[in-house]
Amino acid sequence: MLPSSIVDESFNISVFPNPTQGTIFVSAKDRIKEVQLYDISGRLCLKQLVSNHSVEIDCSILVNGMYIIKIITEKHTSSQHLIIH
């Protein structure tokens, strides 16, 4: 499967590559305040405070599987699926 990106056009938020083997990049039109990663059971696995329009996050410490990435900006919150393999 080729890596692609997730784009939430309603809030201009993108997450790529997805699926990933390590690092992901998150960008948004509005300033990102926080990025959270939850496993499929809802447990918080990673939390990173941000104060920028983009961020690079190392996911290599997480086990393979499906996650929910929650991006909190100054104006919106967006949740999307992320696959780590």
C-alpha positions in Angstrom: 0.0 0.0 0.0 1.4 3.4 -1.0 1.5 6.1 1.7 -1.1 8.8 1.3 -2.4 11.6 3.3 -5.5 12.4 5.2 -7.0 15.8 4.5 -9.8 17.3 6.5 -10.9 19.9 4.0 -13.5 21.5 6.3 -10.7 22.6 8.6 -7.7 22.5 6.2 -5.9 19.9 8.3 -3.6 17.3 6.7 -1.8 14.3 8.2 0.8 12.3 6.1 2.0 9.7 5.3 -0.8 7.4 6.2 -0.1 4.6 6.8 3.3 5.4 8.4 6.2 3.4 9.6 7.6 6.2 11.8 7.3 10.0 11.4 4.0 11.8 10.5 3.6 15.4 9.5 0.5 17.4 10.6 -0.3 20.8 9.1 -3.3 23.1 9.5 -4.4 26.5 8.3 -5.0 27.5 11.9 -2.3 27.3 14.6 -2.1 23.8 16.1 -2.3 23.7 19.9 -2.1 20.0 20.6 -1.9 16.6 18.9 -3.1 13.4 20.6 -2.9 9.8 19.5 -5.3 7.2 20.9 -5.2 3.5 20.4 -8.3 1.7 19.2 -9.5 1.1 22.8 -9.4 4.8 23.5 -6.2 4.9 25.6 -4.1 8.0 25.1 -0.7 6.9 23.7 1.0 10.1 22.8 0.4 13.8 23.4 2.4 16.6 22.0 1.9 20.3 22.7 2.4 22.5 19.6 2.3 26.2 18.9 2.7 26.3 15.1 0.9 25.6 11.8 2.8 22.3 11.3 4.5 19.6 13.4 6.5 16.5 12.9 5.7 13.6 15.2 7.8 10.4 15.8 5.4 7.5 16.0 8.1 4.8 15.8 7.8 3.9 19.6 4.1 2.9 19.1 3.1 -0.7 18.2 1.7 -1.5 14.8 -2.1 -0.9 14.5 -4.9 1.6 14.0 -4.9 4.8 16.0 -7.1 7.9 16.2 -5.2 11.1 15.8 -6.9 14.2 17.4 -5.7 17.6 16.2 -6.7 20.6 18.3 -6.2 24.0 16.6 -7.1 27.4 17.9 -10.5 27.2 16.2 -11.3 23.5 15.6 -10.8 19.9 16.7 -10.4 17.1 14.1 -10.1 13.4 14.7 -8.9 11.0 12.0 -7.7 7.4 11.6 -4.0 6.7 11.4 -2.4 3.4 10.6 1.1 2.5 11.9 2.9 -0.5 10.5 
